[in-house]
Amino acid sequence: MKKTRSKANKWLVYAPIALEVLRLLRRNQQAKRGKYARLRKRDRALDFLLGQAERRLGKRRSRWF
């Protein structure tokens, strides 16, 4: 039981960092593509998942640990 708990704690530590990196990558892609370009289905799905993860973990704006 102790191993699974420590594994879950590791995921909770790395999740906000990974979320920040993904958010920066998406913002960079959006800047290259342009403001009014139509998104692909995959991009819309990724944006939705990132939004849900931000909502669950709490929004952190441009903050490195």
All heavy atoms as TSV, in Angstrom:
chain	resi	resn	atom	element	x	y	z
A	1	MET	N	N	0.828	-1.196	0.000
A	1	MET	CA	C	0.000	0.000	0.000
A	1	MET	C	C	0.871	1.258	0.000
A	1	MET	O	O	0.539	2.239	-0.619
A	1	MET	CB	C	-0.907	-0.049	1.234
A	1	MET	CG	C	-1.949	1.003	1.231
A	1	MET	SD	S	-3.192	0.530	0.038
A	1	MET	CE	C	-4.420	1.686	0.402
A	2	LYS	N	N	1.985	1.179	0.692
A	2	LYS	CA	C	2.847	2.343	0.795
A	2	LYS	C	C	3.463	2.708	-0.560
A	2	LYS	O	O	3.632	3.879	-0.883
A	2	LYS	CB	C	3.937	2.077	1.822
A	2	LYS	CG	C	4.584	3.316	2.358
A	2	LYS	CD	C	5.486	2.978	3.505
A	2	LYS	CE	C	5.952	4.239	4.183
A	2	LYS	NZ	N	6.794	3.974	5.312
A	3	LYS	N	N	3.785	1.686	-1.382
A	3	LYS	CA	C	4.373	1.938	-2.691
A	3	LYS	C	C	3.400	2.686	-3.598
A	3	LYS	O	O	3.784	3.627	-4.287
A	3	LYS	CB	C	4.776	0.631	-3.366
A	3	LYS	CG	C	6.214	0.286	-3.202
A	3	LYS	CD	C	6.533	-0.892	-4.078
A	3	LYS	CE	C	8.007	-1.203	-3.931
A	3	LYS	NZ	N	8.428	-2.298	-4.752
A	4	THR	N	N	2.156	2.279	-3.621
A	4	THR	CA	C	1.186	2.927	-4.495
A	4	THR	C	C	0.936	4.362	-4.044
A	4	THR	O	O	0.725	5.242	-4.860
A	4	THR	CB	C	-0.143	2.157	-4.535
A	4	THR	OG1	O	-0.660	2.052	-3.220
A	4	THR	CG2	C	0.038	0.795	-5.139
A	5	ARG	N	N	0.985	4.590	-2.759
A	5	ARG	CA	C	0.767	5.932	-2.247
A	5	ARG	C	C	1.914	6.855	-2.664
A	5	ARG	O	O	1.700	7.982	-3.073
A	5	ARG	CB	C	0.636	5.900	-0.727
A	5	ARG	CG	C	-0.043	7.124	-0.186
A	5	ARG	CD	C	-0.274	7.046	1.295
A	5	ARG	NE	N	-1.203	5.990	1.630
A	5	ARG	CZ	C	-1.290	5.429	2.826
A	5	ARG	NH1	N	-0.497	5.802	3.795
A	5	ARG	NH2	N	-2.166	4.474	3.059
A	6	SER	N	N	3.142	6.347	-2.592
A	6	SER	CA	C	4.281	7.171	-2.980
A	6	SER	C	C	4.282	7.410	-4.492
A	6	SER	O	O	4.688	8.469	-4.960
A	6	SER	CB	C	5.593	6.537	-2.542
A	6	SER	OG	O	5.817	5.322	-3.220
A	7	LYS	N	N	3.812	6.418	-5.248
A	7	LYS	CA	C	3.721	6.578	-6.697
A	7	LYS	C	C	2.695	7.658	-7.051
A	7	LYS	O	O	2.928	8.492	-7.931
A	7	LYS	CB	C	3.319	5.250	-7.330
A	7	LYS	CG	C	3.797	5.061	-8.717
A	7	LYS	CD	C	3.471	3.665	-9.176
A	7	LYS	CE	C	4.400	3.256	-10.286
A	7	LYS	NZ	N	4.113	1.928	-10.766
A	8	ALA	N	N	1.589	7.656	-6.348
A	8	ALA	CA	C	0.555	8.669	-6.587
A	8	ALA	C	C	1.070	10.056	-6.216
A	8	ALA	O	O	0.779	11.040	-6.908
A	8	ALA	CB	C	-0.702	8.336	-5.788
A	9	ASN	N	N	1.837	10.149	-5.149
A	9	ASN	CA	C	2.405	11.435	-4.744
A	9	ASN	C	C	3.367	11.964	-5.800
A	9	ASN	O	O	3.409	13.167	-6.050
A	9	ASN	CB	C	3.122	11.318	-3.408
A	9	ASN	CG	C	2.150	11.215	-2.250
A	9	ASN	OD1	O	1.000	11.598	-2.374
A	9	ASN	ND2	N	2.609	10.687	-1.137
A	10	LYS	N	N	4.136	11.060	-6.431
A	10	LYS	CA	C	5.041	11.492	-7.497
A	10	LYS	C	C	4.251	12.067	-8.660
A	10	LYS	O	O	4.625	13.095	-9.223
A	10	LYS	CB	C	5.894	10.317	-7.987
A	10	LYS	CG	C	7.025	9.966	-7.067
A	10	LYS	CD	C	7.843	8.847	-7.665
A	10	LYS	CE	C	8.892	8.380	-6.688
A	10	LYS	NZ	N	9.692	7.285	-7.225
A	11	TRP	N	N	3.161	11.414	-9.031
A	11	TRP	CA	C	2.337	11.918	-10.132
A	11	TRP	C	C	1.761	13.286	-9.794
A	11	TRP	O	O	1.683	14.161	-10.647
A	11	TRP	CB	C	1.203	10.950	-10.447
A	11	TRP	CG	C	1.654	9.775	-11.247
A	11	TRP	CD1	C	1.822	8.511	-10.801
A	11	TRP	CD2	C	2.009	9.758	-12.625
A	11	TRP	NE1	N	2.257	7.703	-11.815
A	11	TRP	CE2	C	2.378	8.444	-12.948
A	11	TRP	CE3	C	2.045	10.734	-13.608
A	11	TRP	CZ2	C	2.778	8.092	-14.221
A	11	TRP	CZ3	C	2.446	10.366	-14.877
A	11	TRP	CH2	C	2.807	9.065	-15.175
A	12	LEU	N	N	1.358	13.469	-8.548
A	12	LEU	CA	C	0.790	14.755	-8.154
A	12	LEU	C	C	1.839	15.863	-8.148
A	12	LEU	O	O	1.519	17.028	-8.367
A	12	LEU	CB	C	0.130	14.643	-6.778
A	12	LEU	CG	C	-1.169	13.856	-6.753
A	12	LEU	CD1	C	-1.686	13.724	-5.327
A	12	LEU	CD2	C	-2.209	14.524	-7.627
A	13	VAL	N	N	3.092	15.500	-7.923
A	13	VAL	CA	C	4.164	16.494	-7.952
A	13	VAL	C	C	4.493	16.873	-9.390
A	13	VAL	O	O	4.680	18.045	-9.715
A	13	VAL	CB	C	5.424	15.959	-7.233
A	13	VAL	CG1	C	6.626	16.836	-7.493
A	13	VAL	CG2	C	5.159	15.857	-5.744
A	14	TYR	N	N	4.560	15.883	-10.272
A	14	TYR	CA	C	4.952	16.143	-11.660
A	14	TYR	C	C	3.823	16.678	-12.524
A	14	TYR	O	O	4.077	17.272	-13.562
A	14	TYR	CB	C	5.506	14.867	-12.302
A	14	TYR	CG	C	6.820	14.431	-11.709
A	14	TYR	CD1	C	7.029	13.115	-11.321
A	14	TYR	CD2	C	7.853	15.322	-11.531
A	14	TYR	CE1	C	8.230	12.702	-10.787
A	14	TYR	CE2	C	9.061	14.932	-10.993
A	14	TYR	CZ	C	9.245	13.626	-10.622
A	14	TYR	OH	O	10.434	13.240	-10.089
A	15	ALA	N	N	2.592	16.474	-12.135
A	15	ALA	CA	C	1.455	16.888	-12.962
A	15	ALA	C	C	1.433	18.393	-13.243
A	15	ALA	O	O	1.277	18.791	-14.408
A	15	ALA	CB	C	0.148	16.428	-12.329
A	16	PRO	N	N	1.586	19.266	-12.259
A	16	PRO	CA	C	1.562	20.701	-12.574
A	16	PRO	C	C	2.713	21.139	-13.473
A	16	PRO	O	O	2.543	22.012	-14.327
A	16	PRO	CB	C	1.664	21.384	-11.211
A	16	PRO	CG	C	1.264	20.370	-10.231
A	16	PRO	CD	C	1.623	19.051	-10.813
A	17	ILE	N	N	3.862	20.508	-13.329
A	17	ILE	CA	C	5.014	20.854	-14.167
A	17	ILE	C	C	4.746	20.443	-15.606
A	17	ILE	O	O	4.968	21.216	-16.542
A	17	ILE	CB	C	6.288	20.192	-13.622
A	17	ILE	CG1	C	6.584	20.725	-12.224
A	17	ILE	CG2	C	7.469	20.437	-14.546
A	17	ILE	CD1	C	7.641	19.962	-11.474
A	18	ALA	N	N	4.246	19.225	-15.790
A	18	ALA	CA	C	3.928	18.750	-17.133
A	18	ALA	C	C	2.821	19.606	-17.754
A	18	ALA	O	O	2.867	19.928	-18.949
A	18	ALA	CB	C	3.499	17.290	-17.085
A	19	LEU	N	N	1.863	20.006	-16.958
A	19	LEU	CA	C	0.773	20.848	-17.441
A	19	LEU	C	C	1.302	22.203	-17.905
A	19	LEU	O	O	0.891	22.719	-18.944
A	19	LEU	CB	C	-0.265	21.022	-16.339
A	19	LEU	CG	C	-1.525	21.762	-16.684
A	19	LEU	CD1	C	-2.280	21.019	-17.770
A	19	LEU	CD2	C	-2.394	21.900	-15.450
A	20	GLU	N	N	2.229	22.757	-17.154
A	20	GLU	CA	C	2.825	24.045	-17.538
A	20	GLU	C	C	3.588	23.934	-18.852
A	20	GLU	O	O	3.478	24.801	-19.726
A	20	GLU	CB	C	3.763	24.512	-16.420
A	20	GLU	CG	C	4.311	25.891	-16.626
A	20	GLU	CD	C	3.296	26.968	-16.377
A	20	GLU	OE1	O	2.340	26.730	-15.633
A	20	GLU	OE2	O	3.465	28.060	-16.950
A	21	VAL	N	N	4.334	22.856	-19.028
A	21	VAL	CA	C	5.085	22.659	-20.269
A	21	VAL	C	C	4.136	22.490	-21.447
A	21	VAL	O	O	4.330	23.094	-22.508
A	21	VAL	CB	C	6.033	21.440	-20.142
A	21	VAL	CG1	C	6.630	21.062	-21.473
A	21	VAL	CG2	C	7.132	21.737	-19.141
A	22	LEU	N	N	3.083	21.691	-21.278
A	22	LEU	CA	C	2.101	21.507	-22.350
A	22	LEU	C	C	1.397	22.813	-22.705
A	22	LEU	O	O	1.157	23.108	-23.870
A	22	LEU	CB	C	1.063	20.456	-21.951
A	22	LEU	CG	C	1.521	19.017	-22.031
A	22	LEU	CD1	C	0.459	18.094	-21.459
A	22	LEU	CD2	C	1.810	18.645	-23.461
A	23	ARG	N	N	1.090	23.606	-21.689
A	23	ARG	CA	C	0.436	24.877	-21.940
A	23	ARG	C	C	1.342	25.814	-22.749
A	23	ARG	O	O	0.899	26.482	-23.678
A	23	ARG	CB	C	0.061	25.549	-20.629
A	23	ARG	CG	C	-0.719	26.826	-20.849
A	23	ARG	CD	C	-1.022	27.589	-19.584
A	23	ARG	NE	N	-1.632	26.771	-18.573
A	23	ARG	CZ	C	-1.274	26.797	-17.282
A	23	ARG	NH1	N	-0.314	27.582	-16.885
A	23	ARG	NH2	N	-1.873	26.036	-16.414
A	24	LEU	N	N	2.630	25.841	-22.400
A	24	LEU	CA	C	3.566	26.682	-23.147
A	24	LEU	C	C	3.722	26.208	-24.589
A	24	LEU	O	O	3.794	27.024	-25.516
A	24	LEU	CB	C	4.923	26.706	-22.442
A	24	LEU	CG	C	4.964	27.468	-21.124
A	24	LEU	CD1	C	6.314	27.281	-20.448
A	24	LEU	CD2	C	4.675	28.935	-21.337
A	25	LEU	N	N	3.765	24.894	-24.793
A	25	LEU	CA	C	3.856	24.360	-26.155
A	25	LEU	C	C	2.634	24.719	-26.982
A	25	LEU	O	O	2.738	25.097	-28.148
A	25	LEU	CB	C	4.036	22.843	-26.116
A	25	LEU	CG	C	5.394	22.328	-25.662
A	25	LEU	CD1	C	5.360	20.818	-25.481
A	25	LEU	CD2	C	6.461	22.718	-26.667
A	26	ARG	N	N	1.449	24.588	-26.395
A	26	ARG	CA	C	0.217	24.912	-27.116
A	26	ARG	C	C	0.151	26.400	-27.451
A	26	ARG	O	O	-0.262	26.795	-28.525
A	26	ARG	CB	C	-1.016	24.533	-26.285
A	26	ARG	CG	C	-1.326	23.080	-26.282
A	26	ARG	CD	C	-1.638	22.556	-27.646
A	26	ARG	NE	N	-2.838	23.159	-28.184
A	26	ARG	CZ	C	-3.111	23.254	-29.470
A	26	ARG	NH1	N	-2.288	22.793	-30.366
A	26	ARG	NH2	N	-4.226	23.818	-29.877
A	27	ARG	N	N	0.569	27.238	-26.510
A	27	ARG	CA	C	0.548	28.679	-26.762
A	27	ARG	C	C	1.494	29.039	-27.901
A	27	ARG	O	O	1.183	29.891	-28.734
A	27	ARG	CB	C	0.939	29.428	-25.490
A	27	ARG	CG	C	0.725	30.924	-25.607
A	27	ARG	CD	C	0.846	31.592	-24.285
A	27	ARG	NE	N	-0.283	31.190	-23.436
A	27	ARG	CZ	C	-0.240	31.213	-22.115
A	27	ARG	NH1	N	0.833	31.599	-21.496
A	27	ARG	NH2	N	-1.285	30.854	-21.413
A	28	ASN	N	N	2.644	28.372	-27.961
A	28	ASN	CA	C	3.606	28.602	-29.031
A	28	ASN	C	C	3.017	28.167	-30.376
A	28	ASN	O	O	3.165	28.856	-31.384
A	28	ASN	CB	C	4.909	27.868	-28.741
A	28	ASN	CG	C	6.009	28.247	-29.675
A	28	ASN	OD1	O	5.995	29.327	-30.246
A	28	ASN	ND2	N	6.976	27.362	-29.845
A	29	GLN	N	N	2.350	27.021	-30.407
A	29	GLN	CA	C	1.715	26.541	-31.634
A	29	GLN	C	C	0.625	27.502	-32.107
A	29	GLN	O	O	0.499	27.782	-33.293
A	29	GLN	CB	C	1.095	25.162	-31.417
A	29	GLN	CG	C	2.071	24.022	-31.417
A	29	GLN	CD	C	1.368	22.695	-31.168
A	29	GLN	OE1	O	0.208	22.660	-30.771
A	29	GLN	NE2	N	2.080	21.617	-31.390
A	30	GLN	N	N	-0.157	28.001	-31.170
A	30	GLN	CA	C	-1.236	28.916	-31.526
A	30	GLN	C	C	-0.685	30.225	-32.076
A	30	GLN	O	O	-1.276	30.813	-32.990
A	30	GLN	CB	C	-2.121	29.186	-30.317
A	30	GLN	CG	C	-2.967	27.998	-29.930
A	30	GLN	CD	C	-3.692	28.196	-28.623
A	30	GLN	OE1	O	-3.400	29.128	-27.872
A	30	GLN	NE2	N	-4.612	27.301	-28.324
A	31	ALA	N	N	0.423	30.684	-31.550
A	31	ALA	CA	C	1.026	31.919	-32.041
A	31	ALA	C	C	1.539	31.746	-33.471
A	31	ALA	O	O	1.416	32.661	-34.292
A	31	ALA	CB	C	2.165	32.346	-31.127
A	32	LYS	N	N	2.084	30.586	-33.794
A	32	LYS	CA	C	2.580	30.325	-35.148
A	32	LYS	C	C	1.436	30.190	-36.142
A	32	LYS	O	O	1.537	30.612	-37.286
A	32	LYS	CB	C	3.414	29.042	-35.175
A	32	LYS	CG	C	4.786	29.185	-34.592
A	32	LYS	CD	C	5.518	27.867	-34.686
A	32	LYS	CE	C	6.864	27.931	-34.010
A	32	LYS	NZ	N	7.541	26.642	-34.027
A	33	ARG	N	N	0.351	29.580	-35.706
A	33	ARG	CA	C	-0.762	29.275	-36.598
A	33	ARG	C	C	-1.554	30.520	-36.965
A	33	ARG	O	O	-2.001	30.667	-38.090
A	33	ARG	CB	C	-1.681	28.258	-35.922
A	33	ARG	CG	C	-2.809	27.776	-36.803
A	33	ARG	CD	C	-3.768	26.903	-36.051
A	33	ARG	NE	N	-4.432	27.684	-35.017
A	33	ARG	CZ	C	-4.372	27.423	-33.715
A	33	ARG	NH1	N	-3.697	26.398	-33.279
A	33	ARG	NH2	N	-4.991	28.186	-32.843
A	34	GLY	N	N	-1.748	31.395	-36.039
A	34	GLY	CA	C	-2.543	32.591	-36.303
A	34	GLY	C	C	-3.826	32.571	-35.487
A	34	GLY	O	O	-4.259	31.531	-34.996
A	35	LYS	N	N	-4.417	33.718	-35.364
A	35	LYS	CA	C	-5.559	33.877	-34.464
A	35	LYS	C	C	-6.849	33.260	-35.001
A	35	LYS	O	O	-7.632	32.692	-34.253
A	35	LYS	CB	C	-5.766	35.365	-34.203
A	35	LYS	CG	C	-6.747	35.661	-33.115
A	35	LYS	CD	C	-6.775	37.133	-32.814
A	35	LYS	CE	C	-7.734	37.427	-31.683
A	35	LYS	NZ	N	-7.750	38.849	-31.357
A	36	TYR	N	N	-7.071	33.365	-36.310
A	36	TYR	CA	C	-8.373	32.959	-36.858
A	36	TYR	C	C	-8.334	31.660	-37.653
A	36	TYR	O	O	-9.304	31.335	-38.331
A	36	TYR	CB	C	-8.919	34.086	-37.727
A	36	TYR	CG	C	-9.156	35.343	-36.936
A	36	TYR	CD1	C	-8.325	36.437	-37.092
A	36	TYR	CD2	C	-10.179	35.412	-36.014
A	36	TYR	CE1	C	-8.520	37.591	-36.354
A	36	TYR	CE2	C	-10.388	36.554	-35.269
A	36	TYR	CZ	C	-9.557	37.636	-35.446
A	36	TYR	OH	O	-9.745	38.769	-34.711
A	37	ALA	N	N	-7.259	30.920	-37.565
A	37	ALA	CA	C	-7.174	29.655	-38.302
A	37	ALA	C	C	-8.073	28.614	-37.637
A	37	ALA	O	O	-8.234	28.593	-36.422
A	37	ALA	CB	C	-5.737	29.158	-38.333
A	38	ARG	N	N	-8.657	27.763	-38.451
A	38	ARG	CA	C	-9.542	26.719	-37.921
A	38	ARG	C	C	-8.707	25.596	-37.310
A	38	ARG	O	O	-7.745	25.127	-37.911
A	38	ARG	CB	C	-10.399	26.169	-39.056
A	38	ARG	CG	C	-11.408	25.162	-38.591
A	38	ARG	CD	C	-12.347	24.818	-39.732
A	38	ARG	NE	N	-13.106	23.636	-39.426
A	38	ARG	CZ	C	-14.272	23.634	-38.770
A	38	ARG	NH1	N	-14.765	24.768	-38.360
A	38	ARG	NH2	N	-14.909	22.506	-38.550
A	39	LEU	N	N	-9.113	25.172	-36.122
A	39	LEU	CA	C	-8.388	24.119	-35.420
A	39	LEU	C	C	-8.797	22.745	-35.925
A	39	LEU	O	O	-9.946	22.518	-36.306
A	39	LEU	CB	C	-8.682	24.187	-33.924
A	39	LEU	CG	C	-8.141	25.382	-33.167
A	39	LEU	CD1	C	-8.639	25.340	-31.733
A	39	LEU	CD2	C	-6.642	25.397	-33.196
A	40	ARG	N	N	-7.846	21.829	-35.895
A	40	ARG	CA	C	-8.168	20.439	-36.214
A	40	ARG	C	C	-8.879	19.811	-35.016
A	40	ARG	O	O	-8.809	20.315	-33.903
A	40	ARG	CB	C	-6.880	19.659	-36.508
A	40	ARG	CG	C	-6.287	20.019	-37.851
A	40	ARG	CD	C	-5.090	19.180	-38.120
A	40	ARG	NE	N	-3.976	19.734	-37.335
A	40	ARG	CZ	C	-2.757	19.264	-37.344
A	40	ARG	NH1	N	-2.457	18.214	-38.052
A	40	ARG	NH2	N	-1.808	19.825	-36.633
A	41	LYS	N	N	-9.514	18.703	-35.272
A	41	LYS	CA	C	-10.260	18.010	-34.218
A	41	LYS	C	C	-9.329	17.598	-33.078
A	41	LYS	O	O	-9.665	17.727	-31.898
A	41	LYS	CB	C	-10.941	16.782	-34.817
A	41	LYS	CG	C	-12.032	16.202	-33.989
A	41	LYS	CD	C	-12.753	15.121	-34.760
A	41	LYS	CE	C	-14.009	14.689	-34.065
A	41	LYS	NZ	N	-14.738	13.699	-34.834
A	42	ARG	N	N	-8.132	17.137	-33.424
A	42	ARG	CA	C	-7.154	16.718	-32.427
A	42	ARG	C	C	-6.733	17.897	-31.543
A	42	ARG	O	O	-6.612	17.764	-30.332
A	42	ARG	CB	C	-5.927	16.140	-33.123
A	42	ARG	CG	C	-4.871	15.634	-32.179
A	42	ARG	CD	C	-3.607	15.287	-32.894
A	42	ARG	NE	N	-3.002	16.512	-33.409
A	42	ARG	CZ	C	-2.032	16.551	-34.300
A	42	ARG	NH1	N	-1.574	15.453	-34.835
A	42	ARG	NH2	N	-1.534	17.693	-34.692
A	43	ASP	N	N	-6.543	19.063	-32.150
A	43	ASP	CA	C	-6.145	20.241	-31.388
A	43	ASP	C	C	-7.251	20.701	-30.451
A	43	ASP	O	O	-6.995	21.124	-29.324
A	43	ASP	CB	C	-5.745	21.380	-32.330
A	43	ASP	CG	C	-4.467	21.076	-33.089
A	43	ASP	OD1	O	-3.641	20.291	-32.566
A	43	ASP	OD2	O	-4.296	21.612	-34.195
A	44	ARG	N	N	-8.486	20.638	-30.932
A	44	ARG	CA	C	-9.615	21.007	-30.066
A	44	ARG	C	C	-9.708	20.059	-28.878
A	44	ARG	O	O	-9.968	20.486	-27.744
A	44	ARG	CB	C	-10.914	20.999	-30.856
A	44	ARG	CG	C	-11.058	22.168	-31.788
A	44	ARG	CD	C	-12.476	22.310	-32.308
A	44	ARG	NE	N	-13.013	21.089	-32.882
A	44	ARG	CZ	C	-13.085	20.829	-34.185
A	44	ARG	NH1	N	-12.664	21.720	-35.045
A	44	ARG	NH2	N	-13.595	19.700	-34.613
A	45	ALA	N	N	-9.488	18.773	-29.127
A	45	ALA	CA	C	-9.537	17.781	-28.043
A	45	ALA	C	C	-8.420	18.030	-27.032
A	45	ALA	O	O	-8.643	17.956	-25.820
A	45	ALA	CB	C	-9.433	16.370	-28.613
A	46	LEU	N	N	-7.229	18.336	-27.521
A	46	LEU	CA	C	-6.106	18.605	-26.622
A	46	LEU	C	C	-6.362	19.862	-25.795
A	46	LEU	O	O	-6.094	19.885	-24.591
A	46	LEU	CB	C	-4.810	18.756	-27.424
A	46	LEU	CG	C	-3.548	19.013	-26.610
A	46	LEU	CD1	C	-3.284	17.863	-25.651
A	46	LEU	CD2	C	-2.369	19.214	-27.531
A	47	ASP	N	N	-6.898	20.899	-26.425
A	47	ASP	CA	C	-7.229	22.124	-25.687
A	47	ASP	C	C	-8.279	21.860	-24.616
A	47	ASP	O	O	-8.208	22.389	-23.512
A	47	ASP	CB	C	-7.712	23.210	-26.640
A	47	ASP	CG	C	-6.587	23.768	-27.485
A	47	ASP	OD1	O	-5.408	23.621	-27.104
A	47	ASP	OD2	O	-6.893	24.356	-28.541
A	48	PHE	N	N	-9.252	21.017	-24.946
A	48	PHE	CA	C	-10.280	20.670	-23.969
A	48	PHE	C	C	-9.671	19.939	-22.773
A	48	PHE	O	O	-9.959	20.260	-21.618
A	48	PHE	CB	C	-11.361	19.800	-24.623
A	48	PHE	CG	C	-12.359	19.264	-23.643
A	48	PHE	CD1	C	-13.346	20.071	-23.138
A	48	PHE	CD2	C	-12.301	17.942	-23.224
A	48	PHE	CE1	C	-14.269	19.587	-22.228
A	48	PHE	CE2	C	-13.212	17.444	-22.321
A	48	PHE	CZ	C	-14.204	18.269	-21.814
A	49	LEU	N	N	-8.803	18.958	-23.059
A	49	LEU	CA	C	-8.184	18.204	-21.967
A	49	LEU	C	C	-7.287	19.087	-21.103
A	49	LEU	O	O	-7.268	18.958	-19.880
A	49	LEU	CB	C	-7.378	17.028	-22.533
A	49	LEU	CG	C	-8.205	15.895	-23.115
A	49	LEU	CD1	C	-7.294	14.863	-23.770
A	49	LEU	CD2	C	-9.067	15.254	-22.047
A	50	LEU	N	N	-6.549	19.984	-21.736
A	50	LEU	CA	C	-5.713	20.902	-20.967
A	50	LEU	C	C	-6.563	21.817	-20.093
A	50	LEU	O	O	-6.212	22.094	-18.944
A	50	LEU	CB	C	-4.843	21.745	-21.905
A	50	LEU	CG	C	-3.578	21.089	-22.412
A	50	LEU	CD1	C	-2.891	21.997	-23.415
A	50	LEU	CD2	C	-2.643	20.765	-21.275
A	51	GLY	N	N	-7.662	22.274	-20.630
A	51	GLY	CA	C	-8.562	23.121	-19.842
A	51	GLY	C	C	-9.132	22.389	-18.641
A	51	GLY	O	O	-9.209	22.945	-17.539
A	52	GLN	N	N	-9.506	21.137	-18.838
A	52	GLN	CA	C	-10.038	20.345	-17.724
A	52	GLN	C	C	-8.971	20.102	-16.662
A	52	GLN	O	O	-9.240	20.176	-15.465
A	52	GLN	CB	C	-10.575	19.004	-18.236
A	52	GLN	CG	C	-11.801	19.122	-19.089
A	52	GLN	CD	C	-12.965	19.713	-18.335
A	52	GLN	OE1	O	-13.268	19.312	-17.223
A	52	GLN	NE2	N	-13.613	20.682	-18.942
A	53	ALA	N	N	-7.745	19.802	-17.105
A	53	ALA	CA	C	-6.659	19.566	-16.156
A	53	ALA	C	C	-6.333	20.837	-15.383
A	53	ALA	O	O	-6.090	20.785	-14.176
A	53	ALA	CB	C	-5.419	19.070	-16.902
A	54	GLU	N	N	-6.333	21.970	-16.067
A	54	GLU	CA	C	-6.087	23.242	-15.377
A	54	GLU	C	C	-7.160	23.505	-14.338
A	54	GLU	O	O	-6.882	23.960	-13.237
A	54	GLU	CB	C	-6.058	24.390	-16.375
A	54	GLU	CG	C	-4.826	24.429	-17.220
A	54	GLU	CD	C	-4.910	25.490	-18.303
A	54	GLU	OE1	O	-5.955	26.169	-18.424
A	54	GLU	OE2	O	-3.928	25.627	-19.031
A	55	ARG	N	N	-8.389	23.224	-14.703
A	55	ARG	CA	C	-9.486	23.461	-13.774
A	55	ARG	C	C	-9.367	22.561	-12.546
A	55	ARG	O	O	-9.625	22.983	-11.427
A	55	ARG	CB	C	-10.805	23.197	-14.493
A	55	ARG	CG	C	-11.998	23.676	-13.724
A	55	ARG	CD	C	-13.257	23.576	-14.535
A	55	ARG	NE	N	-13.148	24.472	-15.693
A	55	ARG	CZ	C	-13.729	24.253	-16.863
A	55	ARG	NH1	N	-14.465	23.192	-17.042
A	55	ARG	NH2	N	-13.594	25.102	-17.845
A	56	ARG	N	N	-8.959	21.304	-12.748
A	56	ARG	CA	C	-8.863	20.369	-11.629
A	56	ARG	C	C	-7.660	20.637	-10.743
A	56	ARG	O	O	-7.727	20.494	-9.527
A	56	ARG	CB	C	-8.809	18.947	-12.158
A	56	ARG	CG	C	-10.121	18.527	-12.744
A	56	ARG	CD	C	-10.472	17.109	-12.407
A	56	ARG	NE	N	-11.851	16.813	-12.677
A	56	ARG	CZ	C	-12.390	16.660	-13.879
A	56	ARG	NH1	N	-11.651	16.798	-14.951
A	56	ARG	NH2	N	-13.651	16.364	-14.005
A	57	LEU	N	N	-6.527	20.985	-11.350
A	57	LEU	CA	C	-5.317	21.226	-10.561
A	57	LEU	C	C	-5.194	22.670	-10.102
A	57	LEU	O	O	-4.314	22.996	-9.331
A	57	LEU	CB	C	-4.071	20.856	-11.377
A	57	LEU	CG	C	-3.885	19.373	-11.641
A	57	LEU	CD1	C	-2.689	19.150	-12.538
A	57	LEU	CD2	C	-3.705	18.615	-10.344
A	58	GLY	N	N	-6.050	23.509	-10.575
A	58	GLY	CA	C	-5.975	24.927	-10.232
A	58	GLY	C	C	-5.136	25.654	-11.259
A	58	GLY	O	O	-4.074	25.190	-11.631
A	59	LYS	N	N	-5.620	26.789	-11.708
A	59	LYS	CA	C	-4.902	27.549	-12.732
A	59	LYS	C	C	-3.709	28.241	-12.101
A	59	LYS	O	O	-3.823	28.908	-11.093
A	59	LYS	CB	C	-5.813	28.581	-13.371
A	59	LYS	CG	C	-6.853	27.981	-14.261
A	59	LYS	CD	C	-7.629	29.035	-14.979
A	59	LYS	CE	C	-8.674	28.384	-15.855
A	59	LYS	NZ	N	-9.451	29.349	-16.576
A	60	ARG	N	N	-2.577	28.067	-12.743
A	60	ARG	CA	C	-1.362	28.758	-12.312
A	60	ARG	C	C	-0.810	29.474	-13.525
A	60	ARG	O	O	-0.469	28.850	-14.517
A	60	ARG	CB	C	-0.348	27.758	-11.786
A	60	ARG	CG	C	-0.832	27.098	-10.525
A	60	ARG	CD	C	0.293	26.331	-9.898
A	60	ARG	NE	N	-0.161	25.772	-8.647
A	60	ARG	CZ	C	-0.137	24.502	-8.356
A	60	ARG	NH1	N	0.327	23.653	-9.216
A	60	ARG	NH2	N	-0.562	24.075	-7.191
A	61	ARG	N	N	-0.697	30.743	-13.457
A	61	ARG	CA	C	-0.263	31.545	-14.597
A	61	ARG	C	C	1.238	31.767	-14.567
A	61	ARG	O	O	1.759	32.351	-13.626
A	61	ARG	CB	C	-0.953	32.906	-14.582
A	61	ARG	CG	C	-2.446	32.799	-14.620
A	61	ARG	CD	C	-2.904	32.991	-16.007
A	61	ARG	NE	N	-4.355	32.854	-16.048
A	61	ARG	CZ	C	-5.002	32.771	-17.141
A	61	ARG	NH1	N	-4.397	32.818	-18.272
A	61	ARG	NH2	N	-6.303	32.640	-17.117
A	62	SER	N	N	1.934	31.298	-15.584
A	62	SER	CA	C	3.363	31.550	-15.789
A	62	SER	C	C	4.161	31.451	-14.490
A	62	SER	O	O	4.811	32.386	-14.063
A	62	SER	CB	C	3.567	32.928	-16.404
A	62	SER	OG	O	2.928	33.010	-17.626
A	63	ARG	N	N	4.094	30.316	-13.883
A	63	ARG	CA	C	4.741	30.150	-12.578
A	63	ARG	C	C	5.583	28.891	-12.617
A	63	ARG	O	O	5.074	27.805	-12.845
A	63	ARG	CB	C	3.646	30.005	-11.532
A	63	ARG	CG	C	4.118	29.971	-10.137
A	63	ARG	CD	C	2.896	29.872	-9.267
A	63	ARG	NE	N	3.251	29.875	-7.889
A	63	ARG	CZ	C	2.413	29.622	-6.915
A	63	ARG	NH1	N	1.183	29.339	-7.203
A	63	ARG	NH2	N	2.812	29.642	-5.686
A	64	TRP	N	N	6.871	29.036	-12.429
A	64	TRP	CA	C	7.769	27.885	-12.387
A	64	TRP	C	C	8.112	27.561	-10.957
A	64	TRP	O	O	8.201	28.423	-10.120
A	64	TRP	CB	C	9.027	28.159	-13.206
A	64	TRP	CG	C	8.718	28.169	-14.660
A	64	TRP	CD1	C	8.453	29.244	-15.423
A	64	TRP	CD2	C	8.545	27.032	-15.486
A	64	TRP	NE1	N	8.151	28.857	-16.691
A	64	TRP	CE2	C	8.208	27.512	-16.768
A	64	TRP	CE3	C	8.670	25.662	-15.313
A	64	TRP	CZ2	C	7.991	26.663	-17.844
A	64	TRP	CZ3	C	8.448	24.845	-16.377
A	64	TRP	CH2	C	8.117	25.328	-17.614
A	65	PHE	N	N	8.356	26.295	-10.692
A	65	PHE	CA	C	8.546	25.822	-9.333
A	65	PHE	C	C	9.977	25.903	-8.911
A	65	PHE	O	O	10.882	25.519	-9.434
A	65	PHE	CB	C	8.033	24.403	-9.210
A	65	PHE	CG	C	6.592	24.335	-9.579
A	65	PHE	CD1	C	6.189	23.972	-10.851
A	65	PHE	CD2	C	5.635	24.698	-8.675
A	65	PHE	CE1	C	4.861	23.929	-11.193
A	65	PHE	CE2	C	4.308	24.653	-9.008
A	65	PHE	CZ	C	3.927	24.268	-10.268
